Amino acid sequence: MDIAAEVVVRVRRHDGDEAEEYAWQAASKDLLASAAPWRVLRWPRGQKHYSGTYWSATMRDHVIYESRLELARLLFADFDRSVHGIVAQPFLLQTVLEGKIRKHIPDYLLLTDQVPVIVDVKPLHRVSKPEVAFTFEWTRQAVEARGWKYEVWSEPPTVELENVRFLAGYRRGAGRERSACIASSRTRLV
């Protein structure tokens, strides 16, 4: 069965809330790369996960994340020289499998020097749960049918993550360096 032929993708534009629907195989990389995040971050009382925004030197802008594990993947992507674009929650994939409508929102689209990479971030202890494994498998089939890469990312080695986290504090994009220089020159003038 060619699952990719049955998958549709919904994309939100930055200029509106309406989602546009396309056949998965027909949606261009540029369209998906320009997508607005699918979900809006909220911080309800008692929330069990940690959401926020991260200043990405790669994007020279903020990129959202919905957990500390997603933030960790974002840090690693920001340090990867082959990654030149990061899109959080880029789209919603939908298909019908086993008589049911299945939907999935990947965590990241990484635009690389080779092919785009669709990333799902999930704690290792949850990856083997049947419903999670099922979703990741049909997503993998759809992504790889386009010739793209699919990645399920879990906890990295602790020391490596701490080193990347430390170094991230010293990584800045050109726009941010310029604004820091302007701010410091204003401080001296006052």
C-alpha positions as CSV (number, residue, x, y, z in Angstrom):
1,M,0.0,0.0,0.0
2,D,1.3,3.4,-0.9
3,I,0.5,5.4,2.2
4,A,1.9,8.6,0.9
5,A,-0.8,8.8,-1.8
6,E,-3.4,8.7,0.9
7,V,-1.9,11.4,3.1
8,V,-3.0,15.0,3.1
9,V,-1.1,17.8,4.8
10,R,-2.6,20.9,6.4
11,V,-0.5,24.0,6.7
12,R,-1.1,27.3,8.5
13,R,0.3,30.5,7.1
14,H,1.7,33.3,9.3
15,D,-0.9,35.7,8.0
16,G,-4.0,33.8,9.0
17,D,-5.6,31.1,11.1
18,E,-7.1,29.2,8.2
19,A,-5.3,25.9,7.3
20,E,-4.7,25.1,3.7
21,E,-4.9,21.4,2.6
22,Y,-2.7,19.8,0.0
23,A,-1.9,16.3,-1.1
24,W,1.2,15.3,0.8
25,Q,3.2,14.5,-2.3
26,A,2.2,17.8,-3.9
27,A,3.1,20.1,-1.0
28,S,6.3,21.9,-1.9
29,K,9.3,22.0,0.5
30,D,9.1,25.9,0.4
31,L,5.4,25.8,1.4
32,L,6.1,23.6,4.4
33,A,9.2,25.6,5.3
34,S,7.2,28.8,5.5
35,A,4.4,27.3,7.7
36,A,3.4,28.9,11.0
37,P,3.4,26.5,14.0
38,W,0.3,24.4,14.1
39,R,-0.5,24.9,17.8
40,V,-0.5,28.0,19.9
41,L,1.6,27.8,23.1
42,R,-0.4,28.1,26.3
43,W,0.6,27.9,29.9
44,P,-2.4,26.6,31.8
45,R,-2.1,26.2,35.6
46,G,-0.9,22.8,36.5
47,Q,0.6,22.1,33.1
48,K,2.9,19.0,33.2
49,H,5.2,20.0,30.4
50,Y,7.6,22.9,29.9
51,S,6.8,25.1,26.8
52,G,8.7,28.2,25.6
53,T,10.6,29.9,22.9
54,Y,14.3,29.5,22.1
55,W,16.4,32.2,20.2
56,S,17.8,30.1,17.3
57,A,21.1,31.4,15.8
58,T,20.2,29.3,12.7
59,M,16.8,31.0,12.3
60,R,17.8,34.4,13.8
61,D,14.4,34.3,15.4
62,H,12.5,32.5,18.2
63,V,11.5,28.8,17.7
64,I,8.9,27.3,19.9
65,Y,9.1,24.0,21.9
66,E,6.6,22.2,24.1
67,S,8.9,20.2,26.4
68,R,12.4,20.2,27.7
69,L,13.1,17.2,25.4
70,E,12.0,19.3,22.4
71,L,14.2,22.1,23.6
72,A,17.1,19.7,23.7
73,R,16.5,18.6,20.1
74,L,16.2,22.3,19.1
75,L,19.6,23.0,20.7
76,F,21.2,20.2,18.8
77,A,19.6,21.3,15.5
78,D,20.8,24.8,16.1
79,F,24.4,23.5,16.4
80,D,24.2,21.3,13.3
81,R,26.0,23.0,10.4
82,S,24.0,21.1,7.8
83,V,20.7,22.6,9.2
84,H,19.8,25.9,7.7
85,G,16.2,26.1,8.7
86,I,14.1,24.9,11.6
87,V,10.3,24.9,11.6
88,A,8.4,23.9,14.7
89,Q,5.1,22.0,14.4
90,P,5.2,22.7,10.7
91,F,2.0,20.9,9.6
92,L,-0.7,18.3,10.3
93,L,-0.6,15.0,8.5
94,Q,-3.8,13.1,8.0
95,T,-4.8,9.8,6.5
96,V,-7.3,7.0,6.9
97,L,-5.9,3.7,8.2
98,E,-7.7,0.7,9.5
99,G,-11.0,2.5,8.9
100,K,-10.1,5.5,11.2
101,I,-8.9,9.0,10.5
102,R,-5.4,9.3,11.8
103,K,-3.7,12.7,12.4
104,H,-0.2,13.7,13.5
105,I,1.7,16.9,14.0
106,P,5.5,16.4,13.8
107,D,7.6,18.4,16.2
108,Y,10.1,19.8,13.7
109,L,11.0,20.2,10.1
110,L,14.7,20.6,9.7
111,L,15.9,22.0,6.3
112,T,19.3,20.6,5.7
113,D,22.0,20.6,3.0
114,Q,20.8,17.1,1.9
115,V,17.1,16.5,2.3
116,P,14.5,17.8,4.7
117,V,14.2,15.9,8.0
118,I,10.9,15.4,9.8
119,V,11.5,15.0,13.6
120,D,9.3,13.6,16.3
121,V,10.5,14.0,19.8
122,K,9.4,11.5,22.4
123,P,10.8,10.1,25.7
124,L,12.3,6.7,25.1
125,H,9.9,5.0,27.5
126,R,6.9,6.1,25.4
127,V,8.3,5.3,21.9
128,S,7.4,1.6,22.2
129,K,3.7,2.2,23.2
130,P,1.5,0.7,20.5
131,E,-0.4,3.9,19.6
132,V,2.8,5.9,19.5
133,A,4.7,3.2,17.4
134,F,1.7,3.0,15.0
135,T,1.6,6.7,14.4
136,F,5.4,7.0,14.0
137,E,5.4,4.1,11.5
138,W,2.8,5.5,9.1
139,T,4.4,8.9,9.5
140,R,7.8,7.4,8.6
141,Q,6.3,5.7,5.5
142,A,4.8,8.9,4.3
143,V,8.0,10.9,4.8
144,E,10.3,8.4,3.3
145,A,8.0,8.0,0.3
146,R,9.0,11.6,-0.6
147,G,12.7,10.8,-0.3
148,W,13.0,12.7,2.9
149,K,14.4,11.5,6.3
150,Y,12.4,10.7,9.3
151,E,13.8,10.8,12.9
152,V,12.4,9.8,16.2
153,W,14.6,11.6,18.8
154,S,14.8,10.7,22.5
155,E,17.0,11.6,25.4
156,P,20.6,12.4,24.4
157,P,23.6,11.6,26.5
158,T,23.5,13.9,29.6
159,V,27.0,15.3,29.3
160,E,26.7,16.0,25.7
161,L,23.4,17.9,26.3
162,E,24.9,19.9,29.1
163,N,27.9,20.9,26.9
164,V,25.6,22.0,24.1
165,R,23.3,23.9,26.5
166,F,26.4,25.7,27.9
167,L,27.7,26.6,24.5
168,A,24.3,27.8,23.3
169,G,24.6,30.8,25.7
170,Y,27.5,32.0,23.5
171,R,25.9,31.5,20.1
172,R,24.3,34.5,18.6
173,G,23.0,35.4,15.2
174,A,24.1,38.5,13.3
175,G,20.9,40.4,14.1
176,R,21.3,39.7,17.8
177,E,24.9,40.8,17.9
178,R,24.1,44.0,16.2
179,S,21.3,44.8,18.6
180,A,23.6,44.0,21.5
181,C,26.2,46.5,20.1
182,I,23.6,49.1,19.6
183,A,22.3,48.7,23.2
184,S,25.8,48.9,24.7
185,S,26.6,52.0,22.7
186,R,23.4,53.7,23.9
187,T,24.3,52.8,27.4
188,R,27.7,54.5,27.1
189,L,26.1,57.6,25.6
190,V,23.6,58.1,28.4
